[in-house]
Amino acid sequence: MSDAAPAVPAVTHAHLRRDAVAALTAYRPSDGSQQRLRDDYLAHLTIHPDGVAKAGPPIHLTASCLVVEQSARHVLLTLHRRAGRWFQFGGHLEASDASLWAAAAREGREESGITALTPARTIVELNRHTLEGNFGRCREHLDVRYLAVVPDGTPPVCSEESEQVAWWPVDALPEGPHGDVADLVRVALRTLAAPRV
C-alpha cells in the first residue's frame, strides 16, 4: 500500500483550468444563450478550481468533437454505450491533456479510430446538459465543442466505449434529447459555410 497522498484535481488539472479560462474568454458567442453559457462556465471555474476534472464537482467541464465529411453531407456519430444514444465524440478531461482542444482531439481520435483527426482550434459551441443513466457521480456536463473535417469516405473504427460508430446524413440525423446533435450539426454547418477572414 502506498503512502503517497491522493492526487488533488485542482492541482493535477490546474493547467487545464488556466487553458479553459483563456479559451472561454477568447470564445466569441454567436448569440445571447451562448454568451450566458460562457459566463456560467467561467463563474463555475472561479468557484470550483477543480471544475475541469471528473474527480472534481459533480458538475464539470468536458470536451467534444463533431466529425464532418469535407463535403458536409455526413457527420460521424457514436452510439454511446451508457447513454444508449447517438452523440459526437467526447468526454472528460485528463490530467495528461495539454488543453481543452487537446482533450477534444484525443477523444475524437480514440472513439472514432481516425488517428489523423485534427479539430479546428476554435470553439464551435457550448452545451450544458444533465446526465441521464449510469454516469456515477457525474450530474451535469459543461461541454466545450470543437469541429473536425475529414475526407469523404474516411473509415471509422468502433472503440470499446461505443456500441456503434456510423456516418449519418446531415438531413437524417438520429433522434436525441432536445435536438442536441441536430443543433450542433446546424451550428457546425454554419461555421463551415462562413467566409474565412
ChimeraX attribute file (.defattr): number of C-alpha atoms within 10 A of each C-alpha:
attribute: neighborCount
match mode: 1-to-1
recipient: residues
	/A:1	3
	/A:2	5
	/A:3	5
	/A:4	6
	/A:5	6
	/A:6	7
	/A:7	10
	/A:8	13
	/A:9	19
	/A:10	18
	/A:11	13
	/A:12	15
	/A:13	25
	/A:14	18
	/A:15	16
	/A:16	27
	/A:17	25
	/A:18	14
	/A:19	16
	/A:20	21
	/A:21	17
	/A:22	12
	/A:23	18
	/A:24	19
	/A:25	12
	/A:26	11
	/A:27	17
	/A:28	15
	/A:29	17
	/A:30	11
	/A:31	8
	/A:32	9
	/A:33	12
	/A:34	16
	/A:35	15
	/A:36	13
	/A:37	18
	/A:38	23
	/A:39	14
	/A:40	14
	/A:41	22
	/A:42	19
	/A:43	12
	/A:44	18
	/A:45	19
	/A:46	13
	/A:47	9
	/A:48	17
	/A:49	19
	/A:50	24
	/A:51	27
	/A:52	32
	/A:53	26
	/A:54	20
	/A:55	16
	/A:56	19
	/A:57	18
	/A:58	15
	/A:59	22
	/A:60	25
	/A:61	29
	/A:62	25
	/A:63	28
	/A:64	29
	/A:65	31
	/A:66	24
	/A:67	26
	/A:68	26
	/A:69	19
	/A:70	16
	/A:71	10
	/A:72	19
	/A:73	14
	/A:74	21
	/A:75	22
	/A:76	24
	/A:77	27
	/A:78	23
	/A:79	20
	/A:80	19
	/A:81	13
	/A:82	13
	/A:83	14
	/A:84	12
	/A:85	16
	/A:86	24
	/A:87	22
	/A:88	27
	/A:89	28
	/A:90	25
	/A:91	21
	/A:92	20
	/A:93	26
	/A:94	20
	/A:95	17
	/A:96	12
	/A:97	16
	/A:98	14
	/A:99	21
	/A:100	28
	/A:101	26
	/A:102	18
	/A:103	24
	/A:104	30
	/A:105	27
	/A:106	25
	/A:107	21
	/A:108	29
	/A:109	22
	/A:110	19
	/A:111	24
	/A:112	25
	/A:113	16
	/A:114	16
	/A:115	14
	/A:116	10
	/A:117	18
	/A:118	21
	/A:119	24
	/A:120	14
	/A:121	15
	/A:122	14
	/A:123	22
	/A:124	21
	/A:125	22
	/A:126	23
	/A:127	17
	/A:128	17
	/A:129	13
	/A:130	10
	/A:131	14
	/A:132	11
	/A:133	9
	/A:134	9
	/A:135	11
	/A:136	8
	/A:137	12
	/A:138	17
	/A:139	15
	/A:140	18
	/A:141	21
	/A:142	22
	/A:143	20
	/A:144	26
	/A:145	25
	/A:146	29
	/A:147	28
	/A:148	20
	/A:149	18
	/A:150	19
	/A:151	11
	/A:152	13
	/A:153	10
	/A:154	12
	/A:155	14
	/A:156	18
	/A:157	17
	/A:158	18
	/A:159	15
	/A:160	11
	/A:161	13
	/A:162	21
	/A:163	15
	/A:164	17
	/A:165	23
	/A:166	17
	/A:167	19
	/A:168	15
	/A:169	15
	/A:170	18
	/A:171	11
	/A:172	9
	/A:173	17
	/A:174	16
	/A:175	12
	/A:176	12
	/A:177	10
	/A:178	8
	/A:179	12
	/A:180	15
	/A:181	20
	/A:182	19
	/A:183	11
	/A:184	21
	/A:185	23
	/A:186	13
	/A:187	16
	/A:188	22
	/A:189	15
	/A:190	12
	/A:191	13
	/A:192	15
	/A:193	10
	/A:194	9
	/A:195	7
	/A:196	6
	/A:197	3
